[in-house]
Structure formats: structure tokens, C-alpha cells
Amino acid sequence: MTTHTTPLCQYSTRVDEPFLDELADKLTQHGYAVMDQTFNPVAVQELRAEFDHPGAEFKNAGIGRQEDFTIARNVRGDRICWLEGRTGAASFFLDAMADIRHGLNRRLFMGLFDYESHLSYYPVGSFYKKHVDAFHGRSNRVLSTVFYLNQNWQPEDGGELVLYDRADKQVLERVVPHAGRLVVFLSEEFPHEVLPAARERYSIAGWFRVNTSTAVNLDPPE
């Protein structure tokens, strides 16, 4: 697995051009990218602290959207809190994702319109069974992201993100959730799952969206 090894930025809102070039190249070639050392350690630590913020209200994650939404702990066991720019660290992360959105639009003409994300906490033993983030032609989510916040993660801790090929026949990557690692992939193309972990697991999951609103059909809310 080839990963980006130069820090993306030093706790600022700027995203460097070599990072964007590498990300765009990997998405073009493979449809997904695994990028390491995305932010400096201070930023990673402060983003991890978001989980302990007094204003963070976590709830059981569900599957489906709007009228199809349901809680199914035998499918998905994480707890989530939608990320807002209420702290410096949260604002930094969202600004950095906006930089990535603009950079990919310039390079790949993807028409990315906005970004939504949530903190994702997996208790010990929890998992998320195999799924896709968007079905062809039925969602405005086009590019998925996962940013990891787990210090000193060991192989025996489990909790890997497993990416499968488009035909769902073979494993493409088993991504260890190391702190500072960013995974980006096409939302409609790759089935994936989160394996059970032997320790608590922290990440920020998000989606870049396109604007599919019309006069009679509005994009769904987060």
C-alpha cells in the first residue's frame, strides 16, 4: 500500500499542491487513495479531543436515510455526532476538507458542492458490516472520506477498514486505522466494512456531495 508521507499542512487551512496532485492521481487510477500524515500531530490530538467536548452529543448510528432510516446494531455499532465548526480544531478540519474539495474540482472537474461529516466512535467489539455509501443514481454522495484518530494502534487491535473491488469479489485494501491517516474513495463504487476492534476506535467519516437539487426535488439534509 503506497501512502503519502509528507505532512499536508501545519495546523492551517492551506492544503499543499503536491498532496492534491497525489490524491487526484490515485483517485483517477484506482478510485481510492490512502494518505498518511495528513495533518501534523497537534491537529490530530485536538481533533481527537472533539470526542470529549462538552457539546458533543453522540447517538447510535443507523442505516438508510430519511424514511428508510433505522437503528440496526447487528449491522452497525458505532455512535456518531455530526461535526460542526464550534471549535478551532473542527473549523480547521472542515476548512481543510473545503480546500480538498476545491482542489479536486480544479483537477478532476467532479462538481463537488459541499461536505458533511461526523465523529464516529466504535466501542470495543463493534463493527459495521459490508455496505456501499451510495447507490448508483440514488444519492448525491460521490466521494467518501475517513480520517483516523487512533494513537499507537497495533495489528492485534483489529478494527481495519476493508475495501473490496467494484465486483465485490476480492479485497483491495485492509486499512489499519492509524492516527493521521486519510482514506478517500468513490462512494458508489467500493463495498467496504469495518472489522471489530479490540479497543475503542475513533475517526471522522465524511462525504463530498454534488448538488442534485431541482425546482421540484431538493437534496436531502444531513
C-alpha positions in Angstrom: 0.0 0.0 0.0 1.6 3.3 -1.1 0.8 6.2 1.2 1.6 9.9 1.2 4.4 10.6 3.7 4.7 14.4 3.7 2.6 16.3 6.2 -0.3 18.0 4.4 -0.2 21.2 6.4 0.9 22.6 9.8 -2.4 23.2 11.5 -3.5 25.8 9.0 -6.3 25.8 6.4 -3.9 25.5 3.5 -3.6 22.3 1.6 -0.4 21.9 -0.4 -0.5 21.3 -4.1 1.7 18.1 -4.1 -0.8 16.4 -1.8 -3.7 17.4 -4.0 -1.8 16.2 -7.1 -1.2 12.8 -5.5 -4.7 12.4 -4.2 -6.2 13.3 -7.6 -3.8 10.9 -9.4 -4.7 8.0 -7.1 -8.4 8.6 -7.4 -8.0 8.7 -11.2 -6.0 5.5 -11.3 -7.7 3.4 -8.6 -10.8 5.2 -7.5 -9.5 5.4 -3.9 -6.5 6.7 -2.0 -4.8 6.1 1.4 -2.9 9.1 2.5 -0.7 9.2 5.7 0.4 12.1 7.9 -2.4 14.2 6.6 -2.2 16.7 9.4 0.5 17.4 12.0 0.2 15.6 15.4 -1.1 18.6 17.2 -4.0 18.9 14.9 -4.7 15.1 15.2 -4.7 15.3 19.0 -7.0 18.3 19.1 -9.4 16.6 16.7 -9.4 13.5 18.9 -10.3 15.8 21.8 -13.5 16.7 19.9 -15.0 13.4 21.2 -14.7 14.7 24.8 -16.1 18.1 24.1 -19.0 19.0 26.4 -21.2 20.0 23.5 -20.7 16.7 21.6 -23.9 14.7 21.7 -23.4 11.1 20.4 -26.2 8.9 19.3 -26.4 5.4 17.9 -25.7 5.4 14.2 -28.3 4.0 11.8 -28.6 2.8 8.3 -30.6 4.3 5.5 -31.8 7.9 5.1 -35.0 9.8 5.8 -38.0 7.5 5.8 -35.7 4.4 5.4 -33.6 5.3 8.5 -33.4 2.6 11.1 -31.1 1.5 14.0 -29.6 -1.9 13.5 -26.9 -2.7 16.0 -26.3 -6.1 14.4 -25.2 -4.2 11.2 -23.6 -1.1 12.6 -22.4 -0.5 16.1 -20.8 3.0 16.1 -22.0 6.1 17.8 -21.9 9.4 15.9 -22.0 13.2 16.4 -22.3 15.5 13.4 -19.3 17.7 13.1 -19.8 21.5 13.2 -17.3 24.3 13.3 -17.8 25.0 17.0 -14.1 24.7 18.0 -10.8 25.7 16.4 -10.0 22.1 15.6 -13.4 21.3 14.0 -13.2 24.5 11.9 -9.7 23.6 10.8 -10.8 20.2 9.7 -13.8 21.5 7.7 -11.7 24.2 6.1 -9.1 21.6 5.1 -11.8 19.5 3.5 -13.1 22.5 1.7 -9.5 23.0 0.3 -9.5 19.4 -0.8 -12.9 19.9 -2.4 -11.8 22.9 -4.4 -8.5 21.2 -5.3 -10.2 18.1 -6.7 -12.8 20.2 -8.6 -9.9 22.0 -10.3 -8.1 18.8 -11.2 -10.9 16.3 -11.9 -13.9 18.5 -12.6 -16.0 16.5 -10.1 -18.5 19.2 -9.3 -18.2 18.6 -5.6 -20.7 21.0 -3.9 -20.3 20.6 -0.2 -19.1 18.3 2.6 -20.8 16.6 5.5 -19.1 14.7 8.3 -19.5 13.2 11.7 -17.4 12.0 14.6 -17.5 8.2 14.7 -16.9 6.3 17.9 -16.7 2.4 17.9 -16.9 0.8 21.3 -14.8 -2.3 21.8 -16.1 -5.2 19.7 -18.3 -3.0 17.5 -18.3 -3.2 13.7 -20.0 -2.1 10.5 -20.9 -4.8 8.1 -20.2 -4.6 4.4 -22.1 -1.9 2.6 -21.7 0.9 0.0 -22.1 4.5 0.9 -24.3 5.4 -2.1 -26.2 3.5 -4.7 -25.8 4.4 -8.4 -28.0 7.4 -9.3 -29.8 7.4 -5.9 -27.5 9.7 -3.8 -25.7 13.0 -4.0 -22.7 11.5 -2.1 -20.0 10.9 -4.6 -16.7 10.8 -2.6 -16.3 9.2 0.9 -13.6 10.1 3.4 -12.4 8.5 6.7 -9.9 10.3 8.9 -8.4 8.3 11.7 -7.5 9.5 15.2 -6.1 6.4 17.0 -2.7 6.7 18.5 -0.4 3.7 18.8 -2.8 1.3 17.0 -1.4 -2.2 16.8 -2.2 -5.0 14.4 -3.8 -7.1 17.2 -6.2 -4.2 17.8 -8.2 -5.1 14.7 -10.7 -2.5 13.5 -9.4 -2.4 9.9 -11.4 -0.8 7.1 -11.7 -3.4 4.4 -12.2 -2.1 0.8 -13.5 -4.5 -1.8 -13.3 -4.3 -5.6 -16.2 -3.0 -7.6 -17.4 -6.5 -8.3 -17.3 -7.3 -4.6 -15.0 -10.4 -5.3 -11.7 -9.5 -3.8 -10.1 -7.4 -1.1 -8.3 -4.3 -2.4 -7.0 -2.9 0.9 -7.1 -3.7 4.6 -6.6 -0.2 6.1 -5.3 0.0 9.7 -6.8 3.0 11.4 -3.6 4.8 12.4 -3.9 8.4 13.6 -3.4 10.9 10.8 -4.4 8.5 8.0 -7.0 9.7 5.5 -8.9 7.3 3.2 -10.8 8.7 0.2 -12.9 6.6 -2.2 -15.7 6.9 -4.7 -18.9 6.4 -2.7 -20.8 4.4 -5.3 -18.0 2.1 -6.3 -16.5 0.3 -3.4 -18.2 -2.1 -0.9 -16.4 -1.8 2.4 -16.7 -2.9 6.1 -15.2 -2.0 9.5 -14.0 -5.1 11.3 -14.5 -5.5 15.1 -11.8 -3.8 17.2 -10.2 -4.9 20.5 -10.0 -1.3 21.7 -12.0 1.9 21.3 -11.8 3.3 17.8 -12.1 7.0 16.7 -12.5 8.5 13.3 -14.2 11.3 11.3 -16.3 10.0 8.5 -17.5 12.3 5.7 -18.8 12.7 2.2 -18.3 15.2 -0.6 -21.6 15.8 -2.3 -22.8 17.2 -5.6 -25.8 19.4 -5.9 -28.7 17.5 -7.5 -31.4 19.8 -6.4 -34.1 20.9 -8.9 -37.1 23.1 -8.6 -39.2 20.0 -7.5 -36.6 17.8 -6.0 -34.4 19.1 -3.1 -31.3 17.3 -1.9 -31.9 15.6 1.4 -30.5 17.1 4.5 -27.6 15.6 6.5 
